[in-house]
Amino acid sequence: MRIAMIAAMAHDRVIGKDNQMPWHLPEDLHHFKQMTLGKPVVMGRKTFESIGRPLPGRHNIVISRQSDYAPEGVTRVSSFKEAVEAAGNCEELVVIGGGQLYREILPQADTLYLTEIDLQVEGDTRFPEWDDGSWQQIHEESGHSVNGLDFRFINMVRKC
């Protein structure tokens, strides 16, 4: 099973502020759906609560240390190891946030699906730094959003 991570980030790797994304980029939401539909998605409790509901068409796995945490429509686990087991036999599992989970899983990740947004914004959560020498970019697509923001979709795989 491949372990992928997907994230959208502004300048300085900002991915969030007050448990929300500090931008609205419809093209990225569409890209996120394309990249995750039909796959197990793993997220932390705060990320799930910021979304507010299970994502349709995906096996939603939420990592929480609270043993009594049981939102409807998700599988609750207490560790990433349990999340991998809960995902079962699949080709790719996608980690969708938040910051703490990204930091924990980056060393194990095989694939990064990143959206870089040309935006300077305040934030309290950042995507972790990665070693460029360990990753190979396999796809890049630039675009201009309907709301005026420039962005790039970048796919990277870990080098052997």
N, CA, C and O of each residue as an XYZ file, in Angstrom:
640
protein
N       0.842     -1.178      0.000
C       0.000      0.000      0.000
C       0.891      1.247      0.000
O       1.819      1.376      0.799
N       0.573      2.166     -0.932
C       1.280      3.449     -0.956
C       0.666      4.373      0.087
O      -0.548      4.395      0.288
N       1.532      5.134      0.743
C       1.066      6.156      1.676
C       1.283      7.507      1.009
O       2.416      7.909      0.742
N       0.187      8.197      0.747
C       0.244      9.512      0.110
C      -0.212     10.569      1.108
O      -0.958     10.289      2.046
N       0.254     11.778      0.881
C      -0.191     12.926      1.665
C      -0.652     13.995      0.676
O      -0.003     14.228     -0.344
N      -1.763     14.634      0.982
C      -2.266     15.705      0.123
C      -2.460     16.952      0.971
O      -3.009     16.892      2.072
N      -2.001     18.090      0.441
C      -2.134     19.342      1.184
C      -2.079     20.517      0.223
O      -1.431     20.464     -0.822
N      -2.772     21.574      0.604
C      -2.667     22.856     -0.091
C      -1.969     23.808      0.862
O      -2.264     23.838      2.057
N      -1.035     24.586      0.320
C      -0.285     25.492      1.188
C      -0.020     26.824      0.505
O       0.195     26.904     -0.704
N      -0.044     27.866      1.330
C       0.320     29.202      0.874
C       1.827     29.373      1.096
O       2.531     28.411      1.404
N       2.308     30.601      0.938
C       3.725     30.873      1.199
C       4.079     30.436      2.622
O       3.218     30.396      3.501
N       5.339     30.115      2.835
C       5.846     29.659      4.136
C       5.180     28.366      4.596
O       5.151     28.082      5.793
N       4.645     27.577      3.662
C       4.033     26.273      3.929
C       2.805     26.365      4.845
O       2.453     25.386      5.503
N       2.149     27.538      4.893
C       0.955     27.715      5.727
C      -0.174     26.858      5.165
O      -0.503     26.935      3.981
N      -0.767     26.031      6.050
C      -1.897     25.197      5.638
C      -3.177     25.515      6.406
O      -4.257     25.065      6.023
N      -3.063     26.288      7.486
C      -4.266     26.562      8.248
C      -4.117     27.676      9.257
O      -3.015     28.079      9.629
N      -5.278     28.161      9.689
C      -5.360     29.144     10.766
C      -6.676     28.893     11.494
O      -7.745     28.874     10.885
N      -6.578     28.702     12.803
C      -7.771     28.441     13.623
C      -8.583     27.260     13.091
O      -9.811     27.325     13.022
N      -7.890     26.181     12.715
C      -8.510     24.950     12.212
C      -9.315     25.148     10.926
O     -10.257     24.400     10.663
N      -8.953     26.136     10.136
C      -9.589     26.374      8.840
C      -8.508     26.689      7.816
O      -7.409     27.118      8.168
N      -8.834     26.472      6.540
C      -7.931     26.919      5.477
C      -8.207     28.402      5.248
O      -9.358     28.780      5.027
N      -7.181     29.251      5.294
C      -7.409     30.698      5.171
C      -7.543     31.183      3.724
O      -7.082     32.274      3.391
N      -8.162     30.390      2.881
C      -8.424     30.756      1.486
C      -9.543     29.865      0.982
O      -9.904     28.872      1.613
N     -10.082     30.240     -0.166
C     -11.062     29.389     -0.846
C     -10.581     29.255     -2.285
O     -10.524     30.238     -3.024
N     -10.241     28.049     -2.671
C      -9.703     27.791     -4.007
C     -10.501     26.640     -4.622
O     -10.160     25.476     -4.411
N     -11.562     26.948     -5.379
C     -12.425     25.901     -5.933
C     -11.662     24.860     -6.749
O     -11.996     23.676     -6.713
N     -10.645     25.295     -7.482
C      -9.876     24.359     -8.301
C      -9.150     23.339     -7.431
O      -9.012     22.178     -7.819
N      -8.688     23.764     -6.261
C      -8.016     22.831     -5.364
C      -9.012     21.856     -4.748
O      -8.694     20.680     -4.572
N     -10.202     22.322     -4.420
C     -11.220     21.415     -3.877
C     -11.565     20.334     -4.899
O     -11.740     19.169     -4.542
N     -11.661     20.722     -6.162
C     -11.923     19.750     -7.235
C     -10.752     18.765     -7.353
O     -10.964     17.559     -7.481
N      -9.540     19.272     -7.311
C      -8.336     18.434     -7.384
C      -8.290     17.459     -6.203
O      -8.000     16.276     -6.378
N      -8.580     17.967     -5.001
C      -8.609     17.134     -3.801
C      -9.594     15.979     -3.984
O      -9.283     14.830     -3.669
N     -10.770     16.290     -4.491
C     -11.782     15.250     -4.702
C     -11.288     14.214     -5.706
O     -11.430     13.013     -5.479
N     -10.704     14.675     -6.820
C     -10.184     13.744     -7.833
C      -9.118     12.811     -7.254
O      -9.087     11.622     -7.572
N      -8.250     13.354     -6.406
C      -7.118     12.583     -5.899
C      -7.507     11.641     -4.759
O      -6.774     10.693     -4.478
N      -8.638     11.877     -4.100
C      -8.995     11.079     -2.924
C     -10.230     10.202     -3.103
O     -10.421      9.267     -2.325
N     -11.065     10.465     -4.088
C     -12.316      9.724     -4.247
C     -12.050      8.229     -4.395
O     -11.199      7.811     -5.181
N     -12.786      7.437     -3.633
C     -12.657      5.987     -3.693
C     -11.510      5.427     -2.870
O     -11.278      4.218     -2.878
N     -10.795      6.278     -2.166
C      -9.635      5.835     -1.381
C      -9.891      6.059      0.106
O     -10.706      6.905      0.472
N      -9.206      5.314      0.960
C      -9.280      5.631      2.382
C      -8.531      6.935      2.649
O      -7.410      7.124      2.177
N      -9.160      7.831      3.410
C      -8.520      9.081      3.809
C      -8.338      9.063      5.323
O      -9.249      8.713      6.073
N      -7.143      9.448      5.750
C      -6.804      9.435      7.173
C      -6.593     10.871      7.618
O      -5.896     11.646      6.964
N      -7.208     11.209      8.743
C      -7.092     12.576      9.262
C      -7.111     12.560     10.776
O      -7.568     11.601     11.399
N      -6.611     13.628     11.353
C      -6.712     13.816     12.787
C      -8.099     14.301     13.165
O      -8.876     14.726     12.310
N      -8.402     14.233     14.450
C      -9.719     14.625     14.944
C     -10.043     16.088     14.623
O     -11.154     16.393     14.190
N      -9.082     16.991     14.831
C      -9.349     18.411     14.578
C      -9.657     18.663     13.104
O     -10.517     19.481     12.777
N      -8.959     17.966     12.224
C      -9.237     18.114     10.790
C     -10.643     17.631     10.480
O     -11.387     18.291      9.756
N     -11.008     16.471     11.032
C     -12.365     15.965     10.801
C     -13.405     16.969     11.293
O     -14.385     17.246     10.602
N     -13.188     17.507     12.484
C     -14.161     18.450     13.040
C     -14.221     19.743     12.227
O     -15.276     20.373     12.151
N     -13.102     20.145     11.620
C     -13.133     21.354     10.785
C     -13.911     21.104      9.488
O     -14.537     22.017      8.950
N     -13.867     19.865      8.989
C     -14.645     19.506      7.796
C     -16.124     19.394      8.168
O     -16.999     19.828      7.419
N     -16.386     18.812      9.327
C     -17.744     18.778      9.857
C     -18.589     17.577      9.494
O     -19.699     17.419     10.003
N     -18.072     16.724      8.615
C     -18.835     15.539      8.199
C     -17.884     14.587      7.485
O     -16.808     14.996      7.047
N     -18.277     13.313      7.363
C     -17.446     12.402      6.568
C     -17.437     12.834      5.102
O     -18.441     13.321      4.583
N     -16.306     12.652      4.449
C     -16.206     12.965      3.024
C     -16.863     11.842      2.229
O     -16.483     10.682      2.393
N     -17.834     12.148      1.378
C     -18.536     11.104      0.627
C     -17.609     10.382     -0.347
O     -16.673     10.967     -0.892
N     -17.894      9.097     -0.551
C     -17.158      8.305     -1.529
C     -15.772      7.903     -1.093
O     -14.957      7.475     -1.911
N     -15.497      8.036      0.190
C     -14.190      7.679      0.736
C     -14.372      6.985      2.076
O     -15.333      7.257      2.795
N     -13.448      6.086      2.413
C     -13.438      5.482      3.742
C     -12.733      6.477      4.659
O     -11.516      6.644      4.579
N     -13.493      7.132      5.524
C     -12.967      8.156      6.421
C     -12.438      7.510      7.690
O     -13.184      6.859      8.422
N     -11.152      7.691      7.947
C     -10.504      7.138      9.134
C      -9.974      8.310      9.946
O      -9.171      9.103      9.456
N     -10.429      8.414     11.195
C     -10.052      9.529     12.061
C      -9.204      9.000     13.209
O      -9.592      8.068     13.914
N      -8.037      9.615     13.380
C      -7.158      9.239     14.486
C      -7.461     10.145     15.671
O      -7.382     11.369     15.573
N      -7.811      9.518     16.795
C      -8.084     10.261     18.026
C      -7.699      9.399     19.218
O      -7.944      8.193     19.236
N      -7.099     10.032     20.205
C      -6.760      9.302     21.436
C      -7.976      9.157     22.348
O      -7.933      8.408     23.324
N      -9.053      9.866     22.037
C     -10.266      9.787     22.850
C     -11.021      8.508     22.498
O     -11.621      8.412     21.427
N     -10.990      7.539     23.390
C     -11.583      6.228     23.091
C     -13.099      6.292     22.916
O     -13.680      5.415     22.277
N     -13.745      7.312     23.470
C     -15.199      7.428     23.335
C     -15.604      8.313     22.152
O     -16.787      8.607     21.975
N     -14.641      8.733     21.353
C     -14.927      9.574     20.188
C     -15.466      8.678     19.081
O     -14.748      7.815     18.574
N     -16.732      8.877     18.702
C     -17.352      7.965     17.735
C     -18.316      8.694     16.808
O     -19.517      8.427     16.839
N     -17.810      9.612     15.980
C     -18.720     10.276     15.040
C     -19.263      9.285     14.016
O     -18.587      8.335     13.624
N     -20.481      9.529     13.601
C     -21.131      8.646     12.636
C     -20.442      8.735     11.278
O     -20.065      9.818     10.830
N     -20.284      7.583     10.633
C     -19.763      7.544      9.276
C     -18.256      7.502      9.151
O     -17.722      7.600      8.046
N     -17.552      7.355     10.282
C     -16.092      7.272     10.229
C     -15.611      6.075     11.041
O     -16.323      5.556     11.900
N     -14.394      5.654     10.748
C     -13.725      4.644     11.562
C     -12.743      5.382     12.457
O     -11.842      6.057     11.960
N     -12.905      5.263     13.774
C     -11.987      5.902     14.705
C     -10.908      4.916     15.092
O     -11.189      3.766     15.428
N      -9.668      5.379     15.040
C      -8.519      4.582     15.458
C      -7.668      5.452     16.369
O      -7.859      6.666     16.437
N      -6.731      4.826     17.068
C      -5.913      5.607     17.997
C      -4.485      5.827     17.515
O      -3.708      6.509     18.183
N      -4.126      5.256     16.356
C      -2.760      5.425     15.851
C      -2.751      5.280     14.333
O      -3.702      4.776     13.735
N      -1.657      5.733     13.724
C      -1.542      5.581     12.277
C      -1.433      4.111     11.905
O      -1.951      3.691     10.870
N      -0.766      3.331     12.736
C      -0.669      1.885     12.477
C      -2.071      1.273     12.390
O      -2.347      0.469     11.499
N      -2.942      1.653     13.306
C      -4.325      1.158     13.267
C      -5.061      1.683     12.033
O      -5.909      0.988     11.473
N      -4.742      2.896     11.613
C      -5.372      3.464     10.412
C      -5.006      2.644      9.184
O      -5.859      2.369      8.340
N      -3.735      2.252      9.082
C      -3.289      1.425      7.956
C      -4.034      0.091      7.970
O      -4.470     -0.390      6.925
N      -4.177     -0.500      9.144
C      -4.912     -1.766      9.260
C      -6.380     -1.571      8.876
O      -6.956     -2.413      8.186
N      -6.982     -0.474      9.315
C      -8.392     -0.206      9.015
C      -8.613      0.045      7.524
O      -9.689     -0.238      6.998
N      -7.600      0.574      6.846
C      -7.718      0.846      5.409
C      -7.828     -0.439      4.607
O      -8.378     -0.447      3.506
N      -7.303     -1.530      5.164
C      -7.401     -2.820      4.488
C      -6.474     -2.916      3.300
O      -5.429     -2.269      3.241
N      -6.883     -3.740      2.357
C      -6.062     -4.007      1.179
C      -6.414     -2.994      0.088
O      -7.309     -3.226     -0.725
N      -5.708     -1.887      0.085
C      -5.965     -0.857     -0.925
C      -4.643     -0.468     -1.571
O      -3.567     -0.728     -1.034
N      -4.751      0.158     -2.729
C      -3.545      0.567     -3.455
C      -2.889      1.785     -2.813
O      -1.664      1.872     -2.729
N      -3.732      2.738     -2.355
C      -3.188      3.983     -1.810
C      -4.078      4.503     -0.691
O      -5.301      4.556     -0.822
N      -3.449      4.880      0.397
C      -4.096      5.531      1.527
C      -3.648      6.994      1.480
O      -2.474      7.270      1.232
N      -4.571      7.936      1.715
C      -4.227      9.354      1.595
C      -4.412     10.064      2.937
O      -5.512     10.100      3.488
N      -3.331     10.621      3.448
C      -3.362     11.418      4.675
C      -3.762     12.836      4.280
O      -3.125     13.452      3.426
N      -4.836     13.358      4.916
C      -5.364     14.663      4.515
C      -5.196     15.733      5.596
O      -5.725     16.834      5.447
N      -4.486     15.443      6.659
C      -4.207     16.462      7.679
C      -4.633     16.031      9.060
O      -5.239     14.975      9.238
N      -4.320     16.832     10.006
C      -3.718     18.138      9.953
C      -2.203     18.116     10.158
O      -1.514     17.130      9.900
N      -1.734     19.264     10.637
C      -0.310     19.504     10.747
C       0.439     18.477     11.567
O       1.518     18.038     11.167
N      -0.105     18.086     12.699
C       0.550     17.103     13.565
C       0.676     15.761     12.853
O       1.724     15.120     12.924
N      -0.371     15.335     12.175
C      -0.345     14.057     11.462
C       0.621     14.120     10.279
O       1.343     13.158     10.018
N       0.638     15.243      9.564
C       1.596     15.394      8.466
C       3.034     15.226      8.977
O       3.835     14.519      8.365
N       3.354     15.879     10.102
C       4.719     15.772     10.655
C       5.053     14.330     11.024
O       6.166     13.862     10.787
N       4.093     13.642     11.598
C       4.316     12.258     12.025
C       4.513     11.321     10.837
O       5.355     10.424     10.898
N       3.764     11.508      9.769
C       3.729     10.544      8.672
C       4.698     10.865      7.540
O       5.040      9.966      6.771
N       5.151     12.099      7.406
C       6.035     12.455      6.293
C       7.205     11.482      6.113
O       7.502     11.118      4.975
N       7.881     11.047      7.176
C       8.999     10.112      6.962
C       8.582      8.770      6.354
O       9.422      8.061      5.802
N       7.300      8.412      6.448
C       6.810      7.143      5.909
C       6.139      7.302      4.546
O       5.868      6.313      3.866
N       5.873      8.539      4.151
C       5.097      8.790      2.932
C       5.879      8.405      1.684
O       7.099      8.552      1.617
N       5.134      7.907      0.695
C       5.698      7.542     -0.610
C       5.413      8.612     -1.659
O       6.190      8.793     -2.597
N       4.289      9.324     -1.494
C       3.817     10.266     -2.508
C       3.306     11.534     -1.834
O       2.667     11.478     -0.783
N       3.597     12.687     -2.458
C       3.058     13.968     -1.995
C       2.252     14.590     -3.129
O       2.755     14.750     -4.241
N       1.008     14.938     -2.844
C       0.164     15.693     -3.768
C       0.014     17.090     -3.154
O      -0.759     17.279     -2.215
N       0.747     18.052     -3.680
C       0.774     19.376     -3.072
C       0.171     20.419     -4.002
O       0.355     20.377     -5.219
N      -0.545     21.347     -3.404
C      -1.006     22.528     -4.119
C      -0.297     23.713     -3.488
O      -0.472     23.993     -2.302
N       0.504     24.408     -4.285
C       1.189     25.605     -3.805
C       0.408     26.816     -4.301
O       0.220     27.001     -5.503
N      -0.043     27.636     -3.354
C      -0.868     28.801     -3.667
C      -0.020     30.056     -3.510
O       0.657     30.236     -2.498
N      -0.061     30.916     -4.514
C       0.710     32.158     -4.476
C      -0.042     33.167     -3.610
O      -0.746     34.045     -4.108
N       0.133     33.010     -2.297
C      -0.613     33.826     -1.345
C       0.195     33.963     -0.064
O       0.665     32.970      0.491
N       0.352     35.180      0.397
C       0.974     35.438      1.691
C      -0.158     35.603      2.688
O      -0.973     36.516      2.563
N      -0.211     34.724      3.675
C      -1.323     34.747      4.626
C      -0.808     34.319      5.997
O       0.123     33.520      6.102
N      -1.419     34.856      7.034
C      -1.080     34.445      8.392
C      -1.632     33.045      8.631
O      -2.695     32.687      8.123
N      -0.897     32.260      9.410
C      -1.375     30.926      9.730
C      -0.736     30.409     10.994
O       0.325     30.879     11.404
N      -1.388     29.432     11.616
C      -0.825     28.827     12.819
C      -0.449     27.364     12.603
O       0.034     26.700     13.521
N      -0.669     26.866     11.394
C      -0.317     25.485     11.073
C       0.416     25.472      9.741
O      -0.004     26.101      8.769
N       1.534     24.730      9.724
C       2.349     24.653      8.507
C       2.578     23.198      8.123
O       2.620     22.308      8.972
N       2.723     22.982      6.821
C       3.134     21.671      6.332
C       4.602     21.503      6.705
O       5.368     22.464      6.638
N       5.005     20.301      7.095
C       6.405     20.120      7.502
C       7.372     20.312      6.334
O       7.021     20.097      5.174
N       8.588     20.719      6.665
C       9.630     20.827      5.644
C      10.008     19.431      5.190
O      10.000     18.485      5.978
N      10.340     19.310      3.907
C      10.787     18.033      3.379
C      12.128     18.244      2.703
O      12.463     19.357      2.294
N      12.882     17.183      2.590
C      14.196     17.217      1.953
C      14.003     17.039      0.454
O      13.649     15.953     -0.005
N      14.238     18.116     -0.320
C      14.063     18.040     -1.775
C      14.870     16.912     -2.396
O      14.454     16.333     -3.399
N      16.024     16.591     -1.812
C      16.875     15.541     -2.357
C      16.275     14.153     -2.250
O      16.724     13.226     -2.925
N      15.259     14.000     -1.403
C      14.620     12.694     -1.210
C      13.393     12.493     -2.091
O      12.804     11.413     -2.101
N      13.006     13.535     -2.835
C      11.766     13.490     -3.598
C      12.011     13.840     -5.056
O      12.859     14.672     -5.378
N      11.252     13.190     -5.930
C      11.320     13.468     -7.365
C       9.965     13.990     -7.821
O       8.939     13.340     -7.621
N       9.970     15.162     -8.432
C       8.727     15.722     -8.959
C       8.362     14.981    -10.232
O       9.176     14.866    -11.148
N       7.119     14.472    -10.286
C       6.695     13.713    -11.466
C       5.588     14.423    -12.251
O       5.252     14.017    -13.364
N       5.024     15.484    -11.666
C       3.953     16.211    -12.356
C       3.873     17.625    -11.799
O       4.024     17.843    -10.597
N       3.635     18.575    -12.684
C       3.374     19.954    -12.265
C       2.380     20.569    -13.238
O       2.500     20.427    -14.455
N       1.411     21.246    -12.677
C       0.390     21.914    -13.488
C       0.078     23.257    -12.840
O      -0.300     23.311    -11.670
N       0.234     24.329    -13.587
C      -0.033     25.672    -13.058
C      -1.423     26.121    -13.470
O      -1.960     25.695    -14.493
N      -1.991     26.992    -12.647
C      -3.305     27.511    -12.978
C      -3.559     28.858    -12.337
O      -2.788     29.329    -11.501
N      -4.651     29.463    -12.746
C      -5.098     30.746    -12.204
C      -6.555     30.559    -11.787
O      -7.406     30.218    -12.609
N      -6.829     30.781    -10.519
C      -8.155     30.525     -9.976
C      -9.172     31.576    -10.412
O      -8.823     32.704    -10.762
N     -10.428     31.172    -10.380
C     -11.517     32.102    -10.669
C     -11.527     33.258     -9.668
O     -12.071     34.323     -9.959
N     -10.931     33.054     -8.492
C     -10.889     34.128     -7.496
C      -9.581     34.923     -7.542
O      -9.302     35.710     -6.639
N      -8.779     34.717     -8.595
C      -7.608     35.550     -8.816
C      -6.284     35.015     -8.307
O      -5.251     35.650     -8.519
N      -6.280     33.871     -7.643
C      -5.037     33.322     -7.096
C      -4.337     32.426     -8.111
O      -4.978     31.640     -8.810
N      -3.023     32.553     -8.182
C      -2.218     31.620     -8.970
C      -1.871     30.431     -8.087
O      -1.697     30.576     -6.877
N      -1.770     29.255     -8.696
C      -1.469     28.045     -7.931
C      -0.757     27.044     -8.823
O      -0.746     27.166    -10.048
N      -0.159     26.043     -8.169
C       0.484     24.930     -8.886
C       0.123     23.629     -8.179
O       0.200     23.537     -6.954
N      -0.271     22.624     -8.959
C      -0.416     21.263     -8.449
C       0.911     20.566     -8.705
O       1.413     20.572     -9.829
N       1.476     19.969     -7.673
C       2.763     19.282     -7.789
C       2.621     17.888     -7.194
O       2.160     17.737     -6.062
N       3.013     16.873     -7.949
C       3.051     15.500     -7.444
C       4.504     15.083     -7.330
O       5.290     15.279     -8.257
N       4.858     14.508     -6.192
C       6.221     14.034     -5.971
C       6.188     12.621     -5.410
O       5.275     12.249     -4.674
N       7.201     11.843     -5.773
C       7.365     10.504     -5.217
C       8.727     10.432     -4.539
O       9.686     11.089     -4.945
N       8.779      9.620     -3.501
C      10.037      9.458     -2.779
C      11.021      8.704     -3.659
O      10.669      7.704     -4.284
N      12.257      9.192     -3.702
C      13.305      8.511     -4.456
C      13.697      7.240     -3.728
O      13.619      7.163     -2.502
N      14.121      6.245     -4.494
C      14.551      4.973     -3.902
C      15.868      5.145     -3.166
O      16.390      4.184     -2.601
